[in-house]
């Protein structure tokens, strides 16, 4: 495998994608909602509506003791802001590495077929492995760039409110968020992208390839619900364990993706 050839595929695809707002907008809109609108909303709601002691008890009941200890002496508004921004919203940032690259990854091969440019691509002197990895990389790099930028933006907005609410004490970044963004997110993104690119090479159109992203969202949505209910606490140890699981999935997905990618098969279907 030649890295130079992989980067050639990356640059060629990125030049096309960067001019297509239908592909770029989904990468921007979802992170904007999670990183800007959510923290602003939660900073406004507790102060305006108030939270009853009964609701707070229900929310904090299943939190770990080390988290409960940090809540001692806080007002209702402080507790709601602290729990929501640091814990309840955390799983939403695992949705970004799945949803953000779906448009690019789906377009990788299926889009080439729809635009009738796949024959020229497959005729280039690039190996199947280099082509598959190049298509994967063109989704992975923008996805992680957007994910990290969203985390920085989210942290800045949360800290803007928390420094006033908690006497100039910033809440982010902390160990949970750092491990989630820099360990778990890349492995989740790679699994999502690899599967979508694999499907994109097999199907005829972009819409069919995009369906895989909806399937991948199911376990993450379940995780969001479980975290919100307080049944499970997503901390550094759980994130590390999930990272190991997804790293194994990544290896399997890339291995199978390269093995299953056959340009002769694609060309025969186009004939």
FENZIHU-V80849 format. One record per residue. N is the residue number from 0. SS is DSSP state (H for helix, E for strand, C for the rest). PHI is phi in whole degrees, 0 to 359 (* if undefined). D_LAST is the distance of its C-alpha to the last C-alpha in Angstrom with 2 decimals. Layout:
n = [N & N]
ss = [SS & SS]
phi = [PHI & PHI]
d_last = [D_LAST & D_LAST]
This chain:
n = [0 & 1 & 2 & 3 & 4 & 5 & 6 & 7 & 8 & 9 & 10 & 11 & 12 & 13 & 14 & 15 & 16 & 17 & 18 & 19 & 20 & 21 & 22 & 23 & 24 & 25 & 26 & 27 & 28 & 29 & 30 & 31 & 32 & 33 & 34 & 35 & 36 & 37 & 38 & 39 & 40 & 41 & 42 & 43 & 44 & 45 & 46 & 47 & 48 & 49 & 50 & 51 & 52 & 53 & 54 & 55 & 56 & 57 & 58 & 59 & 60 & 61 & 62 & 63 & 64 & 65 & 66 & 67 & 68 & 69 & 70 & 71 & 72 & 73 & 74 & 75 & 76 & 77 & 78 & 79 & 80 & 81 & 82 & 83 & 84 & 85 & 86 & 87 & 88 & 89 & 90 & 91 & 92 & 93 & 94 & 95 & 96 & 97 & 98 & 99 & 100 & 101 & 102 & 103 & 104 & 105 & 106 & 107 & 108 & 109 & 110 & 111 & 112 & 113 & 114 & 115 & 116 & 117 & 118 & 119 & 120 & 121 & 122 & 123 & 124 & 125 & 126 & 127 & 128 & 129 & 130 & 131 & 132 & 133 & 134 & 135 & 136 & 137 & 138 & 139 & 140 & 141 & 142 & 143 & 144 & 145 & 146 & 147 & 148 & 149 & 150 & 151 & 152 & 153 & 154 & 155 & 156 & 157 & 158 & 159 & 160 & 161 & 162 & 163 & 164 & 165 & 166 & 167 & 168 & 169 & 170 & 171 & 172 & 173 & 174 & 175 & 176 & 177 & 178 & 179 & 180 & 181 & 182 & 183 & 184 & 185 & 186 & 187 & 188 & 189 & 190 & 191 & 192 & 193 & 194 & 195 & 196 & 197 & 198 & 199 & 200 & 201 & 202 & 203 & 204 & 205 & 206 & 207 & 208 & 209 & 210 & 211 & 212 & 213 & 214 & 215 & 216 & 217 & 218 & 219 & 220 & 221 & 222 & 223 & 224 & 225 & 226 & 227 & 228 & 229 & 230 & 231 & 232 & 233 & 234 & 235 & 236 & 237 & 238 & 239 & 240 & 241 & 242 & 243 & 244 & 245 & 246 & 247 & 248 & 249 & 250 & 251 & 252 & 253 & 254 & 255 & 256 & 257 & 258 & 259 & 260 & 261 & 262 & 263 & 264 & 265 & 266 & 267 & 268 & 269 & 270]
ss = [C & C & H & H & H & H & H & H & H & H & H & H & H & H & H & H & H & C & C & C & H & H & H & H & H & H & H & H & H & H & H & H & H & H & H & H & H & H & H & H & H & H & H & H & H & H & H & H & H & C & C & C & H & H & H & H & H & H & H & H & C & C & C & C & H & H & H & H & H & H & H & C & C & C & C & H & H & H & H & H & H & H & H & H & H & H & H & H & C & C & C & H & H & H & H & H & H & H & H & C & C & H & H & H & H & H & H & C & C & H & H & H & H & H & C & C & C & H & H & H & H & H & C & C & C & C & C & H & H & H & H & H & H & H & H & H & H & H & H & H & H & H & H & H & H & H & H & H & H & H & H & H & H & H & H & H & H & H & H & H & H & H & H & H & H & C & C & C & C & C & C & C & C & C & H & H & H & H & H & H & H & H & H & H & H & H & H & H & H & H & H & H & H & H & H & H & H & H & H & H & H & H & C & C & C & H & H & H & H & H & H & H & H & H & H & H & H & H & H & H & H & H & H & H & H & H & H & H & H & C & C & C & C & C & C & H & H & H & H & H & H & H & H & H & H & H & H & H & H & H & H & H & H & H & H & H & H & H & H & H & C & C & H & H & H & H & H & H & H & H & C]
phi = [* & 247 & 299 & 300 & 290 & 300 & 291 & 297 & 297 & 301 & 295 & 298 & 291 & 294 & 298 & 286 & 292 & 296 & 263 & 252 & 291 & 294 & 270 & 287 & 303 & 300 & 287 & 264 & 294 & 300 & 300 & 297 & 297 & 288 & 270 & 247 & 291 & 298 & 295 & 294 & 297 & 290 & 288 & 267 & 295 & 300 & 289 & 269 & 258 & 77 & 226 & 286 & 303 & 295 & 295 & 296 & 297 & 296 & 290 & 267 & 304 & 261 & 290 & 299 & 299 & 294 & 284 & 300 & 297 & 287 & 275 & 296 & 88 & 276 & 283 & 302 & 296 & 297 & 298 & 297 & 296 & 297 & 293 & 293 & 288 & 270 & 238 & 293 & 274 & 304 & 298 & 299 & 281 & 272 & 289 & 302 & 294 & 265 & 279 & 302 & 274 & 300 & 292 & 291 & 296 & 294 & 281 & 309 & 249 & 298 & 294 & 297 & 294 & 293 & 274 & 64 & 250 & 293 & 298 & 296 & 296 & 289 & 275 & 289 & 281 & 234 & 290 & 300 & 297 & 297 & 291 & 296 & 292 & 297 & 294 & 290 & 295 & 292 & 268 & 292 & 297 & 298 & 298 & 290 & 297 & 292 & 298 & 293 & 297 & 296 & 297 & 297 & 296 & 301 & 298 & 296 & 290 & 299 & 292 & 299 & 280 & 289 & 295 & 279 & 288 & 243 & 57 & 66 & 254 & 289 & 264 & 235 & 276 & 233 & 297 & 300 & 290 & 296 & 291 & 292 & 284 & 260 & 245 & 286 & 303 & 299 & 288 & 295 & 299 & 294 & 295 & 297 & 294 & 301 & 295 & 292 & 296 & 300 & 293 & 301 & 286 & 262 & 268 & 270 & 225 & 294 & 301 & 295 & 292 & 291 & 296 & 295 & 296 & 296 & 293 & 293 & 288 & 304 & 296 & 289 & 297 & 300 & 297 & 299 & 295 & 295 & 296 & 295 & 284 & 85 & 290 & 227 & 252 & 271 & 242 & 304 & 293 & 292 & 297 & 297 & 296 & 296 & 298 & 298 & 296 & 290 & 296 & 295 & 297 & 301 & 301 & 293 & 296 & 295 & 298 & 292 & 298 & 292 & 294 & 275 & 281 & 227 & 293 & 298 & 295 & 295 & 296 & 294 & 288 & 280 & 291]
d_last = [28.53 & 29.52 & 30.79 & 30.35 & 26.55 & 26.62 & 28.74 & 26.44 & 23.67 & 26.49 & 27.86 & 24.60 & 23.81 & 27.47 & 27.77 & 25.06 & 26.44 & 30.06 & 29.49 & 27.97 & 30.92 & 28.89 & 28.00 & 31.43 & 33.66 & 32.95 & 33.91 & 37.18 & 38.35 & 38.56 & 40.48 & 42.77 & 43.69 & 44.44 & 46.18 & 48.15 & 48.62 & 49.33 & 52.19 & 53.72 & 53.63 & 55.26 & 57.90 & 58.92 & 58.80 & 61.35 & 63.96 & 63.67 & 63.42 & 65.18 & 64.43 & 66.80 & 68.14 & 66.67 & 63.13 & 63.58 & 64.86 & 61.83 & 59.45 & 61.32 & 62.35 & 59.67 & 59.41 & 60.37 & 64.00 & 63.25 & 61.51 & 64.32 & 66.87 & 65.30 & 65.69 & 69.45 & 71.35 & 68.40 & 68.61 & 66.29 & 64.26 & 63.98 & 62.90 & 60.18 & 58.86 & 59.03 & 57.29 & 54.61 & 53.57 & 53.83 & 52.63 & 51.25 & 48.80 & 47.66 & 44.75 & 43.30 & 42.48 & 40.21 & 38.12 & 37.39 & 35.37 & 33.21 & 32.81 & 32.90 & 29.72 & 27.64 & 26.25 & 25.39 & 24.01 & 21.87 & 20.46 & 19.76 & 16.05 & 15.54 & 17.09 & 14.89 & 11.82 & 13.97 & 15.16 & 11.86 & 13.56 & 11.82 & 10.05 & 13.63 & 15.18 & 13.35 & 14.19 & 17.84 & 20.34 & 21.00 & 21.11 & 19.51 & 23.08 & 23.85 & 20.82 & 21.54 & 25.24 & 24.81 & 22.92 & 25.71 & 28.44 & 27.51 & 28.28 & 31.20 & 33.34 & 33.53 & 34.09 & 37.01 & 38.39 & 38.53 & 39.94 & 42.70 & 43.48 & 43.77 & 46.13 & 48.26 & 48.46 & 49.27 & 51.94 & 53.49 & 53.81 & 55.12 & 57.62 & 58.68 & 59.90 & 61.03 & 63.28 & 65.30 & 65.13 & 65.91 & 68.35 & 65.97 & 64.19 & 60.39 & 58.35 & 55.11 & 53.69 & 54.77 & 53.57 & 51.55 & 49.53 & 49.13 & 47.72 & 45.45 & 44.00 & 43.85 & 43.20 & 41.60 & 39.47 & 37.43 & 36.65 & 35.74 & 33.52 & 31.70 & 31.12 & 29.86 & 27.56 & 26.22 & 25.40 & 23.79 & 21.61 & 20.62 & 19.70 & 17.95 & 15.52 & 14.79 & 14.83 & 12.92 & 16.01 & 19.27 & 21.55 & 20.34 & 20.90 & 24.33 & 25.59 & 26.22 & 28.91 & 30.80 & 30.98 & 32.29 & 34.98 & 36.66 & 38.65 & 39.65 & 40.93 & 42.89 & 44.35 & 45.40 & 47.15 & 48.88 & 50.04 & 51.32 & 53.24 & 54.92 & 53.93 & 52.22 & 53.11 & 50.36 & 52.18 & 51.45 & 51.61 & 49.06 & 46.77 & 47.04 & 46.22 & 43.16 & 42.06 & 42.27 & 40.20 & 37.44 & 37.54 & 36.80 & 33.94 & 32.58 & 32.65 & 30.86 & 28.17 & 27.45 & 27.57 & 25.18 & 22.87 & 22.59 & 22.34 & 19.58 & 17.45 & 14.78 & 12.38 & 10.59 & 10.09 & 8.88 & 6.28 & 5.19 & 5.50 & 3.78 & 0.00]
